Amino acid sequence: MAGRKTVIVGGSMAGLFAANMLHRAGWQVSVLERSASPLSGRGAGIVTHTGMLRLLEKAGVATSDGLGVALKQRLSFDRQGHIRADIKFSQILMSWSRLHALLRCALPAKCYALDRWVQQVSFGNSSSAAEVVCSDGQRYQADLLIAADGVRSTLRAALLPGEHAQVAPYVAWRGLALQSALSRPAQRRLGESFVVVSEPGEEMISYPVLGDDGQVYVNFVWYRRVTPAQRQALFTDATGVFHPDGISPRLIRSEHLAQARRDAKACFHAELAELVERSDELLLQVIVDQRASVMHRGRMALIGDAAFVARPHVGQGVTKAGGDAWALCQCVGDGSLDIPAALSRYSSLRVPVGRLAVQRARELGAVLLPASARSAAMRRWAQYYADPRALLADTAVELPGLAHLDVGFGGLA
Ligand SMILES: Cc1cc2nc3c(=O)[nH]c(=O)nc-3n(C[C@H](O)[C@H](O)[C@H](O)COP(=O)(O)OP(=O)(O)OC[C@H]3O[C@@H](n4cnc5c(N)ncnc54)[C@H](O)[C@@H]3O)c2cc1C
């Protein structure tokens, strides 16, 4: 039965992991990506883990060298720039663009189509194929349909119409500056360490990443607690339109950009403020938790952010996406098994893993919650992570089982 057909909706991280793994397992693969132009330059850094590197190898990406920037330490500073805590920690930091380019290059070009916006789905069953319909009316049938269409997934909405993402009471500003454009002290401190700095209602993480142009950038994620009124203002453009799910960088009002740069000077020490100042473009992102009670129906499986979204404190979105893809690949094998039964097994393996990631991320985010919004458990986590050493040690570290490696599959492997 080798050569059975899979259609993958979404050509970002999860979609490309699945496409590469299934292609290597002998499936005919079609990736349908909504964007009309190649995905690149999203300006974000990605923290890698041992599990993620092993998953990249399973997807056909060589990880021997030159993947990213290798760091050996983590630091926390106070507002004056004095070191509050430091720990030894080896990790490779990549840029989103570079990771995406490597996964894309590993897949034959004919398997990937841009400008394919999937709008309708039928899930299929043991005896009939799944099907999707694109905005231009084109139909695609599949033995295995994979929903890798991210946090606001159309396919997930059809499967789980009552299960929505929950918005966290803080937002994330992100940015990226060329390391060589920073002052010498900032180059040294921010270019050689993974930095986590926490102040009341604020947390900034910075680290250097290797861009897909071969240059080193320093990237930051700056979490800021917001009131509902502040959120409303930040995500409203100059014409008065509110963008609750995320605002394009070019629509962020100039006064908010200027205020963020000013606030960085007030909240953090000079080098982090300089990083914010020298970042060409500031991105503003909504932070959400998303869970799924099941990850399949008929011949369709949810993977990556279409299934579960954990707040970025855990830095696990890509590993989880790759782990979902790997678990799915193991469960469906070469396609000769009953696909709906294989997907039921996949779902029972991965739902607990997604729940774990969401819960761990909420615990790490407890320090950012307003005191009035903290449950007794979250109060304990906020207290625990008030210690900068604990926050350094637990931010963006590998979670057990997420990569789905070394898991036994009995007859399915
Ligand atoms: C601030 C922040 C920091 C982060 N830091 C890290 C980190 O350090 N490490 C890490 O591992 N993760 C991190 N993440 C999470 C990570 O970026 C995501 O988990 C990961 O990108 C999810 O990939 P995905 O392919 O599931 O979804 P997405 O990347 O959202 O991709 C979905 C794709 O589907 C396409 N699509 C959507 N709808 C349709 C449709 N109807 N038809 C066709 N195509 C469609 C979209 O265009 C998109 O290309 C971070 C996230 C944030 C917000």
The ligand as an SDF file (V2000), in Angstrom:
LIG
                    3D

 53 58  0  0  0  0  0  0  0  0999 V2000
    6.2840   34.9490   21.0430 C   0  0  0  0  0  0  0  0  0  0  0  0
    6.4850   33.5190   20.6020 C   0  0  0  0  0  0  0  0  0  0  0  0
    7.7170   32.8840   20.8100 C   0  0  0  0  0  0  0  0  0  0  0  0
    7.9180   31.5360   20.4370 C   0  0  0  0  0  0  0  0  0  0  0  0
    9.1260   30.9590   20.6560 N   0  0  0  0  0  0  0  0  0  0  0  0
    9.2920   29.6480   20.3560 C   0  0  0  0  0  0  0  0  0  0  0  0
   10.5520   28.9890   20.5820 C   0  0  0  0  0  0  0  0  0  0  0  0
   11.5580   29.5610   21.0330 O   0  0  0  0  0  0  0  0  0  0  0  0
   10.6380   27.6710   20.3040 N   0  0  0  0  0  0  0  0  0  0  0  0
    9.5780   26.9820   19.7840 C   0  0  0  0  0  0  0  0  0  0  0  0
    9.7060   25.7800   19.5400 O   0  0  0  0  0  0  0  0  0  0  0  0
    8.3960   27.5850   19.5300 N   0  0  0  0  0  0  0  0  0  0  0  0
    8.2090   28.8840   19.8010 C   0  0  0  0  0  0  0  0  0  0  0  0
    7.0130   29.4790   19.5590 N   0  0  0  0  0  0  0  0  0  0  0  0
    5.8870   28.6620   19.0320 C   0  0  0  0  0  0  0  0  0  0  0  0
    6.0510   28.2910   17.5630 C   0  0  0  0  0  0  0  0  0  0  0  0
    6.3000   29.4540   16.7960 O   0  0  0  0  0  0  0  0  0  0  0  0
    4.7840   27.6020   17.0830 C   0  0  0  0  0  0  0  0  0  0  0  0
    4.4110   26.6240   18.0040 O   0  0  0  0  0  0  0  0  0  0  0  0
    5.0010   26.9200   15.7470 C   0  0  0  0  0  0  0  0  0  0  0  0
    5.3880   27.8560   14.7700 O   0  0  0  0  0  0  0  0  0  0  0  0
    3.7050   26.2400   15.2800 C   0  0  0  0  0  0  0  0  0  0  0  0
    3.8330   25.7960   14.0010 O   0  0  0  0  0  0  0  0  0  0  0  0
    2.5460   25.3010   13.1930 P   0  0  0  0  0  0  0  0  0  0  0  0
    3.0680   24.8480   11.8600 O   0  0  0  0  0  0  0  0  0  0  0  0
    1.7310   24.3700   13.9990 O   0  0  0  0  0  0  0  0  0  0  0  0
    1.6310   26.5980   13.0050 O   0  0  0  0  0  0  0  0  0  0  0  0
    1.9130   27.9490   12.2130 P   0  0  0  0  0  0  0  0  0  0  0  0
    3.3530   28.2930   12.2320 O   0  0  0  0  0  0  0  0  0  0  0  0
    0.9470   28.9340   12.7240 O   0  0  0  0  0  0  0  0  0  0  0  0
    1.5340   27.6030   10.6940 O   0  0  0  0  0  0  0  0  0  0  0  0
    0.2440   27.4220   10.2090 C   0  0  0  0  0  0  0  0  0  0  0  0
    0.3290   27.5380    8.6820 C   0  0  0  0  0  0  0  0  0  0  0  0
   -0.9280   27.1910    8.1250 O   0  0  0  0  0  0  0  0  0  0  0  0
   -1.2650   28.1270    7.1100 C   0  0  0  0  0  0  0  0  0  0  0  0
   -2.7220   28.1500    7.0310 N   0  0  0  0  0  0  0  0  0  0  0  0
   -3.5970   28.6260    7.9560 C   0  0  0  0  0  0  0  0  0  0  0  0
   -4.8650   28.4300    7.5590 N   0  0  0  0  0  0  0  0  0  0  0  0
   -4.8070   27.8110    6.3520 C   0  0  0  0  0  0  0  0  0  0  0  0
   -5.7980   27.3570    5.4520 C   0  0  0  0  0  0  0  0  0  0  0  0
   -7.1070   27.4700    5.7180 N   0  0  0  0  0  0  0  0  0  0  0  0
   -5.4130   26.7680    4.2770 N   0  0  0  0  0  0  0  0  0  0  0  0
   -4.0690   26.6120    4.0100 C   0  0  0  0  0  0  0  0  0  0  0  0
   -3.0870   27.0310    4.8360 N   0  0  0  0  0  0  0  0  0  0  0  0
   -3.4550   27.6150    6.0090 C   0  0  0  0  0  0  0  0  0  0  0  0
   -0.6650   29.4400    7.5930 C   0  0  0  0  0  0  0  0  0  0  0  0
   -0.4800   30.3670    6.5420 O   0  0  0  0  0  0  0  0  0  0  0  0
    0.6510   28.9670    8.2300 C   0  0  0  0  0  0  0  0  0  0  0  0
    1.7000   28.9350    7.2950 O   0  0  0  0  0  0  0  0  0  0  0  0
    6.8220   30.8090   19.8600 C   0  0  0  0  0  0  0  0  0  0  0  0
    5.5940   31.4540   19.6140 C   0  0  0  0  0  0  0  0  0  0  0  0
    5.4230   32.7930   19.9690 C   0  0  0  0  0  0  0  0  0  0  0  0
    4.0890   33.4550   19.7080 C   0  0  0  0  0  0  0  0  0  0  0  0
  1  2  1  0
  2  3  1  0
  2 52  2  0
  3  4  2  0
  4  5  1  0
  4 50  1  0
  5  6  2  0
  6  7  1  0
  6 13  1  0
  7  8  2  0
  7  9  1  0
  9 10  1  0
 10 11  2  0
 10 12  1  0
 12 13  2  0
 13 14  1  0
 14 15  1  0
 14 50  1  0
 15 16  1  0
 16 17  1  0
 16 18  1  0
 18 19  1  0
 18 20  1  0
 20 21  1  0
 20 22  1  0
 22 23  1  0
 23 24  1  0
 24 25  2  0
 24 26  1  0
 24 27  1  0
 27 28  1  0
 28 29  2  0
 28 30  1  0
 28 31  1  0
 31 32  1  0
 32 33  1  0
 33 34  1  0
 33 48  1  0
 34 35  1  0
 35 36  1  0
 35 46  1  0
 36 37  1  0
 36 45  1  0
 37 38  2  0
 38 39  1  0
 39 40  1  0
 39 45  2  0
 40 41  1  0
 40 42  2  0
 42 43  1  0
 43 44  2  0
 44 45  1  0
 46 47  1  0
 46 48  1  0
 48 49  1  0
 50 51  2  0
 51 52  1  0
 52 53  1  0
M  END
$$$$
